[in-house]
Amino acid sequence: MAVKYGAIEAGGTKFVCAVGTADENNHVTVEKRVKIPTTVPEETMADVFAFFKENPVDAIGIASFGPIDINESSATYGYITTTPKPGWANYDFLGEMKKRFAVPYGWTTDVNGAAYGELKCGAAKGLTSCLYLTVGTGVGGGAVVNGKILEGYGHPEMGHIIMRRHPDDHYEGHCPYHHDCLEGLTAGPAVEARQGGVKAYDIPEDDHAWDIEAYYLAQACVDFTTILSPEMIIFGGGVSHQEHLFPKIRESFAEQLNNYLKTPDLDKYIVHCALGDDAGITGCLLLARDAMNEA
């Protein structure tokens, strides 16, 4: 019987649970999936447990919204920690799964899972490193370096690097912790607040708001290029649907980097995600495979 893997992409709005296969050549097949609203743990996790009880698997990969604790030596390893999501702060996600399903687990952030999926099966397939940035309701980033997800004492929180302000931007910033961090200045709520409440999809493509947005996203790409030197920077989330933004980001990136470092051709360096909404689930199935191999 073929080995079956489970995947949980745990988002702040919805959970996606899936069962499928993933071989050593990174061929991934999703055989069944469900979407579960993210309400409170008692409700959401009851549906997650039921799904995997009905669909037994040999290992499970979890990519969760955070912050989460990925430090295996920590007393709260496997927890969702300081999230503002009601009911989920200090929730022992991994522990509750292990109580019910005695299988190997992969455990990381939602953006790390998407980055891993894009590296193995998506836009960065064939490379050894990439950076994945999602820009939507919030901003998050994950990285894969030398084929391994980048983690340390904790996981990266790339959405909260502090930005140098655009000279035309007088918006204070949406983030309650840092105000003018990347998330505070570029996430959907920030874009809309800067425009007096106009929804991002209603802002004309030639509006100066997009020049400001591109400036910040390009600045982030410069920062991550100088720190990590990835082979590719991949954008997902709502911003990836704003096609007109990408030429602006690349142009501003070139201007801000000012020929200091060599990079790949920018049309191939700063790109859209290739897997779309499947990036996270793909990454989770691969993490489950890796966990099974390690076990």
C-alpha positions in Angstrom: 0.0 0.0 0.0 1.3 3.5 -0.9 2.5 5.7 1.8 -0.1 8.5 2.5 0.9 11.9 3.8 -1.3 14.5 5.5 -1.0 18.3 5.2 -2.4 21.1 7.3 -2.1 24.6 6.0 -3.4 26.6 9.0 -4.4 30.1 8.1 -6.0 32.9 10.1 -9.1 32.7 8.0 -9.2 29.0 7.1 -7.5 25.7 7.5 -6.8 23.5 4.5 -6.4 19.8 5.3 -5.3 17.4 2.6 -4.2 13.8 2.0 -1.8 12.9 -0.8 1.5 11.5 -1.9 5.0 12.9 -2.4 7.8 10.9 -3.8 11.6 11.4 -3.6 11.5 13.2 -7.0 9.1 15.9 -5.5 6.1 14.7 -7.4 3.2 15.7 -5.3 -0.4 14.6 -5.7 -3.3 15.9 -3.6 -6.0 13.2 -3.4 -8.4 14.8 -1.0 -8.7 18.2 0.7 -11.2 20.1 2.8 -11.4 23.7 3.9 -12.3 24.5 7.5 -13.1 28.0 8.9 -10.7 29.3 11.5 -12.9 30.1 14.4 -11.7 28.9 17.8 -9.5 25.9 18.5 -12.3 23.8 20.0 -14.4 24.1 16.8 -11.7 24.2 14.1 -9.5 21.5 15.5 -12.5 19.1 16.0 -12.9 19.2 12.3 -9.2 18.7 11.7 -9.1 15.7 14.0 -12.2 14.2 12.3 -10.7 14.6 8.8 -7.5 12.7 9.7 -9.5 10.0 11.7 -11.5 9.4 8.5 -8.4 9.6 6.3 -5.4 7.9 8.1 -1.9 9.0 7.0 1.6 7.9 7.8 3.0 11.4 8.5 1.7 15.0 8.7 3.2 18.3 7.6 1.9 21.4 9.3 2.4 25.0 8.2 0.7 27.4 10.6 0.0 31.0 11.0 2.0 32.4 13.9 4.1 33.4 15.6 4.8 29.7 16.5 7.4 28.0 18.6 9.8 25.9 16.3 12.5 25.5 18.9 12.6 21.8 19.8 14.3 22.5 23.2 11.6 24.9 24.2 8.8 24.0 26.7 6.3 25.5 24.3 7.6 23.8 21.1 4.7 23.2 18.8 2.6 26.0 20.2 1.0 29.0 18.4 2.3 31.7 20.7 1.5 35.5 20.7 -1.0 35.6 17.9 -3.8 38.2 18.1 -6.2 35.6 16.7 -8.8 35.2 19.4 -8.5 31.9 21.3 -5.3 30.7 19.6 -2.7 32.4 21.7 -0.5 29.8 23.5 -2.4 26.9 21.8 -0.5 23.6 21.8 -1.2 22.8 18.2 1.4 20.1 17.7 0.8 18.6 21.1 -2.9 18.2 20.5 -2.2 16.5 17.1 0.3 14.1 18.7 -2.2 13.1 21.3 -4.5 11.7 18.6 -2.2 10.6 15.8 1.1 8.9 16.6 2.9 9.7 13.3 6.0 11.8 12.4 5.4 15.5 12.0 6.8 18.4 10.1 6.2 21.7 11.8 6.8 25.2 10.4 5.2 28.5 9.5 2.6 29.0 6.7 5.1 31.1 4.7 7.9 28.6 5.2 5.7 25.9 3.9 4.8 27.9 0.8 8.5 28.7 0.2 9.4 25.0 0.4 6.6 24.1 -2.0 7.7 26.8 -4.5 11.3 25.7 -4.3 10.6 22.0 -4.9 7.7 22.2 -7.3 7.0 25.8 -8.3 8.7 28.9 -9.5 12.1 28.1 -8.0 12.1 24.4 -9.0 15.7 23.3 -9.8 17.2 26.0 -7.5 18.6 25.5 -4.1 17.3 28.7 -2.5 14.4 31.1 -2.6 12.6 33.7 -0.6 8.8 33.7 -0.5 6.9 36.9 0.5 3.1 37.0 0.9 1.5 40.4 0.9 -2.2 40.4 1.8 -4.1 41.1 5.0 -0.7 40.8 6.6 2.9 40.3 5.3 5.0 37.3 6.0 8.1 35.7 4.5 9.9 32.4 4.5 13.2 31.3 3.0 14.8 28.1 1.9 18.6 28.1 1.9 20.6 25.2 0.5 17.4 23.2 0.2 16.6 23.7 3.9 13.9 25.9 5.5 15.6 28.8 7.3 15.1 28.6 11.0 17.1 29.4 14.1 16.2 30.1 17.7 12.8 31.0 16.2 11.5 31.5 12.7 11.9 34.7 10.6 9.3 37.4 10.9 10.1 39.1 7.7 7.0 41.3 7.6 8.3 43.3 10.6 11.5 44.7 9.3 11.6 48.5 9.7 11.3 50.5 6.5 12.9 53.7 5.4 9.9 56.0 4.6 8.9 57.0 1.1 9.2 60.8 1.0 5.6 61.2 -0.1 4.1 58.8 2.5 2.7 60.3 5.6 0.6 57.3 6.7 1.7 56.3 10.2 1.5 52.6 9.6 -1.0 49.8 10.4 1.1 47.6 12.6 0.2 48.1 16.3 3.7 46.9 17.3 6.0 48.8 14.9 3.8 51.1 12.8 6.3 51.6 9.9 7.4 48.1 9.4 7.0 46.3 6.1 3.6 44.9 7.1 2.5 48.2 8.6 3.1 50.0 5.4 2.3 47.5 2.6 -0.4 45.1 3.8 -3.8 45.4 2.4 -5.3 47.4 5.3 -2.4 49.8 5.1 -2.9 50.4 1.3 -6.6 51.0 1.9 -6.1 53.2 4.9 -3.6 55.4 3.0 -6.3 55.9 0.4 -9.0 56.8 2.8 -10.6 53.4 2.9 -10.6 52.7 -0.9 -10.2 48.9 -1.5 -7.0 47.9 -3.2 -8.7 46.5 -6.2 -10.5 49.8 -6.8 -7.3 51.9 -6.8 -6.4 52.8 -10.4 -3.2 51.2 -11.7 -1.7 54.6 -12.4 -2.3 55.9 -8.9 0.8 57.1 -7.0 -0.2 54.7 -4.2 1.3 51.9 -6.2 4.6 53.7 -6.6 4.7 53.9 -2.8 3.8 50.3 -2.4 6.4 49.2 -5.0 9.1 51.3 -3.2 8.6 49.5 0.1 8.4 46.0 -1.5 11.5 46.8 -3.5 13.3 48.0 -0.4 12.4 44.7 1.3 13.8 42.8 -1.6 17.0 44.8 -1.4 17.3 44.1 2.3 16.7 40.4 1.8 19.1 40.3 -1.1 21.9 41.8 0.9 21.2 39.5 3.8 20.4 36.1 2.2 21.3 36.5 -1.5 18.5 34.1 -2.6 18.4 32.8 -6.1 14.8 34.0 -6.5 12.2 36.2 -4.7 8.7 35.0 -5.0 5.6 37.0 -4.2 2.3 35.5 -3.2 -0.9 36.7 -1.5 -3.2 39.4 -2.9 -0.3 41.5 -4.2 0.6 38.8 -6.7 -2.7 39.6 -8.5 -1.6 43.2 -9.1 0.3 42.5 -12.3 1.2 46.1 -12.8 3.1 46.2 -9.6 5.9 43.9 -10.7 7.6 46.2 -13.2 7.5 49.0 -10.6 9.0 46.7 -7.9 11.8 45.7 -10.3 12.5 49.2 -11.4 12.6 50.5 -7.8 14.7 47.6 -6.7 17.4 48.4 -9.3 17.3 52.0 -8.3 17.7 51.3 -4.6 20.3 48.6 -5.0 22.2 51.0 -7.2 24.4 48.3 -8.9 26.0 47.4 -5.5 25.4 43.6 -6.0 24.9 41.3 -8.9 21.6 39.5 -9.1 19.9 37.3 -11.7 17.9 39.0 -14.4 15.2 40.9 -12.5 12.4 39.5 -14.7 13.5 36.1 -13.4 14.5 37.2 -9.9 11.4 39.0 -8.6 8.5 36.9 -9.7 4.9 35.7 -9.1 4.3 32.4 -7.2 3.7 29.5 -9.6 1.7 27.2 -7.4 -0.8 29.8 -6.3 -3.1 28.6 -3.5 -1.4 25.2 -3.7 2.0 26.3 -2.5 1.3 25.8 1.2 -0.3 22.4 0.8 2.4 21.2 -1.5 5.0 22.3 1.0 3.2 20.5 3.8 3.1 17.2 1.9 6.8 17.5 1.3 7.4 18.2 4.9 5.4 15.1 5.9 7.6 13.1 3.5 10.8 14.5 5.0 9.5 13.8 8.5 8.8 10.2 7.5 12.2 9.8 6.1 13.9 11.3 9.2 11.9 9.0 11.4 
